[in-house]
Amino acid sequence: MFATTPLRVVAVSAGLSQPSSTRLLADRLAAATRERLMAERDRNDRDDRDDRDVEVRVIELRDLAVDIANHLVSGFPSAGLREAIDAVTEADGLIAVTPVFTASYSGLFKSFFDLIDHTALTGKPVVIAATGGTARHSLVLEHALRPLFAYLRAVTVPTSVYAASEDWGSSGDEYTEGLPSRIRRAGGELASAVLGRTVSGASRTPGLDDGEDAVVPFEQQLADLRLD
């Protein structure tokens, strides 16, 4: 008998403005993950295997800002905040996106995850992502977000996604992958992790703006990064 509980993917967006590039990045990562999961479901249908539905939800932290602050000082979450925390901890896959403030994640982003028990995300696959005005802040993913989720015992997929202002609408060049390619790769890795498979992302179908499939090691990213 096959499982009927849907696969649940939750994206947390800490964007403050409306419209928000942080929310846009969260939406696109969620869509890429759902697309890969649905493709796997369709393949399973042909093989008479697991055919679970996929549910995607985006949590806007800006709508919970007052509730988060009240919980920090009172210790009692509102019904809406409790429901959001439960959605995150019960998700099969998590996408966490923050704007960069003062070379790190935003206070709202950190405050929300401060409310989650440090064992509640144990083993949960997570895509980390961030937005900022300049590419110079891209290492925030490695020096701030990845350690945060390591502390929470989550499993971050190899590909993290940073979107600077100039990345939107860009397809990259011969040296770098464009933002759409990185989003698809990260979504593919999260889908693979949710399904309990390798998270290399190598099985994805290349697009016109795709670069090399292999994950670029962090050391190579550091070597390639040019700071004025």
Backbone hydrogen bonds in HBPLUS format (Angstrom, degrees):
<---DONOR---> <-ACCEPTOR-->    atom                        ^
c    i                          cat <-CA-CA->   ^        H-A-AA   ^      H-
h    n   atom  resd res      DA  || num        DHA   H-A  angle D-A-AA Bond
n    s   type  num  typ     dist DA aas  dist angle  dist       angle   num
A0007-LEU N   A0053-ASP O   2.86 MM  46  6.24 158.9  1.90 162.2 156.3     1
A0055-GLU N   A0007-LEU O   2.75 MM  48  6.03 171.2  1.76 169.1 172.0     2
A0092-ASP N   A0008-ARG O   2.77 MM  84  5.22 145.3  1.89 138.2 150.1     3
A0093-GLY N   A0008-ARG O   3.22 MM  85  6.63 144.6  2.35 154.9 156.1     4
A0009-VAL N   A0055-GLU O   2.83 MM  46  6.16 169.7  1.84 169.6 173.1     5
A0057-ARG N   A0009-VAL O   2.96 MM  48  6.44 151.3  2.05 158.1 166.4     6
A0010-VAL N   A0093-GLY O   3.03 MM  83  6.46 162.1  2.06 162.6 163.2     7
A0095-ILE N   A0010-VAL O   2.84 MM  85  6.20 150.5  1.93 151.2 154.3     8
A0011-ALA N   A0057-ARG O   2.79 MM  46  6.21 162.6  1.82 159.7 165.8     9
A0059-ILE N   A0011-ALA O   2.72 MM  48  6.12 164.4  1.74 168.6 173.9    10
A0012-VAL N   A0095-ILE O   2.68 MM  83  6.07 162.1  1.71 166.0 169.4    11
A0097-VAL N   A0012-VAL O   2.90 MM  85  6.08 167.6  1.92 173.1 176.4    12
A0013-SER N   A0059-ILE O   2.91 MM  46  6.09 174.5  1.92 164.6 165.8    13
A0061-LEU N   A0013-SER O   2.96 MM  48  6.13 174.0  1.97 167.8 169.7    14
A0014-ALA N   A0097-VAL O   3.04 MM  83  6.34 150.2  2.13 153.1 162.5    15
A0024-LEU N   A0020-SER O   3.00 MM   4  6.28 155.0  2.07 142.9 150.5    16
A0025-LEU N   A0021-SER O   2.92 MM   4  6.12 155.2  1.98 143.6 149.2    17
A0026-ALA N   A0022-THR O   3.00 MM   4  6.26 157.1  2.06 145.6 152.1    18
A0027-ASP N   A0023-ARG O   2.85 MM   4  6.10 159.3  1.89 152.8 158.1    19
A0028-ARG N   A0024-LEU O   3.00 MM   4  6.24 158.9  2.05 148.4 153.7    20
A0029-LEU N   A0025-LEU O   2.97 MM   4  6.15 157.8  2.02 150.5 156.3    21
A0030-ALA N   A0026-ALA O   2.94 MM   4  6.09 158.6  1.99 148.1 154.4    22
A0031-ALA N   A0027-ASP O   2.88 MM   4  6.09 154.8  1.94 146.3 153.5    23
A0032-ALA N   A0028-ARG O   2.96 MM   4  6.11 155.0  2.03 142.7 149.1    24
A0033-THR N   A0029-LEU O   2.99 MM   4  6.19 155.7  2.05 146.2 152.6    25
A0034-ARG N   A0030-ALA O   2.91 MM   4  6.11 163.5  1.94 149.3 154.2    26
A0035-GLU N   A0031-ALA O   2.86 MM   4  5.98 157.1  1.91 145.5 152.3    27
A0036-ARG N   A0032-ALA O   3.15 MM   4  6.37 159.3  2.20 143.6 147.8    28
A0037-LEU N   A0033-THR O   2.96 MM   4  6.21 163.5  1.99 152.7 157.8    29
A0038-MET N   A0034-ARG O   2.79 MM   4  5.93 160.7  1.82 155.8 160.8    30
A0039-ALA N   A0035-GLU O   2.98 MM   4  6.15 150.3  2.07 141.6 149.9    31
A0040-GLU N   A0036-ARG O   3.00 MM   4  6.30 152.5  2.08 146.7 153.7    32
A0041-ARG N   A0037-LEU O   2.89 MM   4  6.17 147.2  2.00 142.0 152.0    33
A0042-ASP N   A0038-MET O   2.87 MM   4  6.14 159.5  1.91 151.6 155.8    34
A0043-ARG N   A0039-ALA O   3.07 MM   4  6.28 151.1  2.16 140.0 147.9    35
A0044-ASN N   A0040-GLU O   2.88 MM   4  6.12 150.6  1.96 143.6 152.0    36
A0045-ASP N   A0041-ARG O   2.86 MM   4  6.18 145.8  1.98 147.6 157.3    37
A0046-ARG N   A0042-ASP O   3.36 MM   4  6.67 151.0  2.45 141.0 146.5    38
A0047-ASP N   A0043-ARG O   3.26 MM   4  6.57 135.3  2.47 134.6 146.7    39
A0047-ASP N   A0044-ASN O   2.93 MM   3  4.87 125.2  2.24  93.1 108.8    40
A0049-ARG N   A0044-ASN O   2.86 MM   5  4.87 172.3  1.87 138.2 140.5    41
A0048-ASP N   A0045-ASP O   3.21 MM   3  5.01 163.5  2.24  99.9 104.5    42
A0063-ASP N   A0060-GLU O   3.24 MM   3  5.79 145.4  2.36 110.2 118.0    43
A0064-LEU N   A0061-LEU O   2.85 MM   3  5.02 147.8  1.95 105.0 115.7    44
A0068-ILE N   A0064-LEU O   2.82 MM   4  6.02 154.7  1.88 160.1 168.2    45
A0069-ALA N   A0065-ALA O   3.06 MM   4  6.32 162.8  2.09 149.8 153.6    46
A0070-ASN N   A0066-VAL O   2.93 MM   4  6.16 162.3  1.96 152.2 157.2    47
A0071-HIS N   A0067-ASP O   2.95 MM   4  6.09 154.2  2.02 144.3 151.2    48
A0072-LEU N   A0068-ILE O   3.02 MM   4  6.27 151.6  2.10 147.5 155.0    49
A0073-VAL N   A0069-ALA O   3.32 MM   4  6.63 145.9  2.44 145.2 152.6    50
A0074-SER N   A0070-ASN O   2.82 MM   4  5.85 143.7  1.96 147.9 159.1    51
A0075-GLY N   A0071-HIS O   2.72 MM   4  4.79 148.7  1.82 126.4 135.5    52
A0082-ARG N   A0078-SER O   2.91 MM   4  6.08 165.0  1.94 153.9 158.4    53
A0083-GLU N   A0079-ALA O   2.99 MM   4  6.14 154.6  2.06 143.3 150.2    54
A0084-ALA N   A0080-GLY O   3.05 MM   4  6.28 148.9  2.15 140.4 148.6    55
A0085-ILE N   A0081-LEU O   2.92 MM   4  6.19 162.3  1.95 155.9 160.1    56
A0086-ASP N   A0082-ARG O   2.94 MM   4  6.13 160.7  1.98 148.7 154.2    57
A0087-ALA N   A0083-GLU O   2.97 MM   4  6.16 150.1  2.06 140.6 148.7    58
A0088-VAL N   A0084-ALA O   3.08 MM   4  6.37 153.4  2.16 147.8 153.9    59
A0089-THR N   A0085-ILE O   2.96 MM   4  6.23 168.5  1.97 156.3 159.1    60
A0090-GLU N   A0086-ASP O   2.92 MM   4  5.88 141.8  2.06 145.2 154.4    61
A0091-ALA N   A0088-VAL O   3.39 MM   3  5.35 158.3  2.45  99.7 105.9    62
A0094-LEU N   A0125-PRO O   2.99 MM  31  6.31 164.6  2.02 156.9 161.9    63
A0127-VAL N   A0094-LEU O   2.89 MM  33  6.41 152.4  1.97 152.0 160.3    64
A0096-ALA N   A0127-VAL O   2.90 MM  31  6.23 169.8  1.91 174.6 177.9    65
A0129-ALA N   A0096-ALA O   2.90 MM  33  6.12 143.8  2.03 167.3 164.8    66
A0098-THR N   A0129-ALA O   3.18 MM  31  6.65 150.2  2.27 136.3 140.4    67
A0131-THR N   A0098-THR O   3.04 MM  33  6.46 145.3  2.17 140.7 147.5    68
A0100-VAL N   A0131-THR O   2.90 MM  31  6.12 138.9  2.08 167.9 177.7    69
A0101-PHE N   A0104-SER O   2.85 MM   3  5.45 155.0  1.91 154.9 159.2    70
A0104-SER N   A0101-PHE O   3.02 MM   3  5.45 142.2  2.17 111.0 121.6    71
A0110-LYS N   A0106-SER O   3.08 MM   4  6.38 168.3  2.09 154.2 156.4    72
A0111-SER N   A0107-GLY O   2.83 MM   4  5.90 158.1  1.87 146.8 153.7    73
A0112-PHE N   A0108-LEU O   3.08 MM   4  6.26 155.7  2.14 146.4 151.6    74
A0113-PHE N   A0109-PHE O   3.24 MM   4  6.58 167.4  2.26 152.5 154.9    75
A0114-ASP N   A0110-LYS O   2.83 MM   4  6.00 131.1  2.07 144.7 159.0    76
A0115-LEU N   A0112-PHE O   3.04 MM   3  5.46 148.9  2.14 107.2 116.3    77
A0116-ILE N   A0113-PHE O   3.30 MM   3  5.24 159.7  2.34  99.1 105.1    78
A0120-ALA N   A0117-ASP O   2.97 MM   3  5.24 160.4  2.01 114.8 121.2    79
A0122-THR N   A0119-THR O   3.27 MM   3  5.32 164.9  2.29 110.9 111.7    80
A0124-LYS N   A0121-LEU O   2.97 MM   3  5.33 168.3  1.99 133.5 134.7    81
A0123-GLY N   A0153-ARG O   2.81 MM  30  6.24 157.1  1.86 156.5 149.4    82
A0155-VAL N   A0124-LYS O   2.84 MM  31  5.67 171.4  1.85 136.5 139.5    83
A0126-VAL N   A0155-VAL O   2.88 MM  29  5.94 150.2  1.97 141.5 141.7    84
A0157-VAL N   A0126-VAL O   2.94 MM  31  6.12 156.8  2.00 158.0 161.5    85
A0161-VAL N   A0128-ILE O   3.19 MM  33  6.70 158.0  2.24 146.6 152.5    86
A0130-ALA N   A0161-VAL O   2.94 MM  31  6.53 147.6  2.05 153.6 162.3    87
A0163-ALA N   A0130-ALA O   2.93 MM  33  6.39 157.6  1.98 153.1 160.2    88
A0132-GLY N   A0163-ALA O   3.13 MM  31  6.46 152.0  2.22 143.2 143.4    89
A0137-HIS N   A0134-THR O   3.41 MM   3  6.32 175.3  2.41 121.6 122.5    90
A0138-SER N   A0135-ALA O   3.09 MM   3  5.43 163.4  2.11 121.6 121.6    91
A0140-VAL N   A0137-HIS O   3.03 MM   3  5.79 164.6  2.06 124.5 127.8    92
A0141-LEU N   A0138-SER O   3.30 MM   3  6.29 168.5  2.31 124.2 125.3    93
A0142-GLU N   A0139-LEU O   2.98 MM   3  5.32 131.4  2.22 104.8 116.6    94
A0143-HIS N   A0139-LEU O   2.97 MM   4  6.28 167.5  1.99 162.9 166.5    95
A0144-ALA N   A0140-VAL O   3.00 MM   4  5.30 140.1  2.16 133.0 138.5    96
A0145-LEU N   A0140-VAL O   3.18 MM   5  6.65 160.6  2.22 154.0 159.8    97
A0146-ARG N   A0141-LEU O   2.93 MM   5  6.06 152.0  2.01 149.5 157.6    98
A0148-LEU N   A0144-ALA O   3.21 MM   4  6.29 151.3  2.29 141.4 149.6    99
A0149-PHE N   A0145-LEU O   3.11 MM   4  6.43 162.9  2.14 160.1 162.2   100
A0150-ALA N   A0146-ARG O   2.94 MM   4  6.10 137.2  2.13 142.7 155.5   101
A0151-TYR N   A0147-PRO O   2.95 MM   4  6.17 153.3  2.02 147.5 153.1   102
A0152-LEU N   A0148-LEU O   3.14 MM   4  6.51 145.1  2.27 137.1 146.9   103
A0154-ALA N   A0149-PHE O   2.94 MM   5  5.43 149.6  2.03 168.1 167.0   104
A0153-ARG N   A0150-ALA O   3.01 MM   3  4.91 155.0  2.07 100.7 107.2   105
A0167-ASP N   A0164-ALA O   2.96 MM   3  5.30 151.4  2.05 110.6 119.7   106
A0170-SER N   A0167-ASP O   3.03 MM   3  5.20 164.8  2.05 125.7 125.9   107
A0173-ASP N   A0176-THR O   3.22 MM   3  5.45 144.0  2.36 133.0 143.3   108
A0182-ARG N   A0178-GLY O   3.16 MM   4  6.52 158.3  2.21 153.3 159.6   109
A0183-ILE N   A0179-LEU O   2.93 MM   4  6.13 158.4  1.98 158.8 165.0   110
A0184-ARG N   A0180-PRO O   3.01 MM   4  6.24 162.5  2.04 147.9 152.1   111
A0185-ARG N   A0181-SER O   2.96 MM   4  6.19 157.0  2.02 146.7 153.5   112
A0186-ALA N   A0182-ARG O   2.93 MM   4  6.09 166.1  1.95 150.1 153.7   113
A0187-GLY N   A0183-ILE O   2.88 MM   4  6.04 162.6  1.91 151.5 156.9   114
A0188-GLY N   A0184-ARG O   2.86 MM   4  6.00 152.9  1.93 144.8 152.2   115
A0189-GLU N   A0185-ARG O   2.96 MM   4  6.21 153.6  2.03 147.0 154.0   116
A0190-LEU N   A0186-ALA O   2.96 MM   4  6.23 158.3  2.00 150.6 156.2   117
A0191-ALA N   A0187-GLY O   2.97 MM   4  6.14 162.7  2.00 147.3 152.2   118
A0192-SER N   A0188-GLY O   2.99 MM   4  6.16 158.5  2.03 145.2 151.0   119
A0193-ALA N   A0189-GLU O   2.96 MM   4  6.18 155.3  2.02 145.7 152.5   120
A0194-VAL N   A0190-LEU O   2.85 MM   4  6.10 157.6  1.90 154.4 160.5   121
A0195-LEU N   A0191-ALA O   3.05 MM   4  6.27 149.0  2.15 144.8 152.8   122
A0197-ARG N   A0192-SER O   2.70 MM   5  4.97 166.3  1.72 154.9 150.6   123
A0196-GLY N   A0193-ALA O   2.97 MM   3  4.90 156.9  2.03 101.7 108.2   124
A0204-ARG N   A0201-GLY O   3.41 MM   3  5.98 171.0  2.42 118.2 119.6   125
A0210-ASP N   A0207-GLY O   3.21 MM   3  5.14 167.1  2.22 106.5 108.6   126
A0220-GLN N   A0217-PRO O   3.04 MM   3  5.28 121.9  2.39 100.7 114.9   127
A0221-GLN N   A0217-PRO O   3.00 MM   4  6.41 150.0  2.09 147.9 157.2   128
A0222-LEU N   A0218-PHE O   2.97 MM   4  6.31 154.8  2.03 151.9 157.9   129
A0223-ALA N   A0219-GLU O   3.03 MM   4  6.30 154.2  2.09 141.7 148.8   130
A0224-ASP N   A0220-GLN O   2.88 MM   4  6.06 148.0  1.98 148.1 156.3   131
A0225-LEU N   A0221-GLN O   3.00 MM   4  6.04 132.3  2.23 142.1 153.7   132
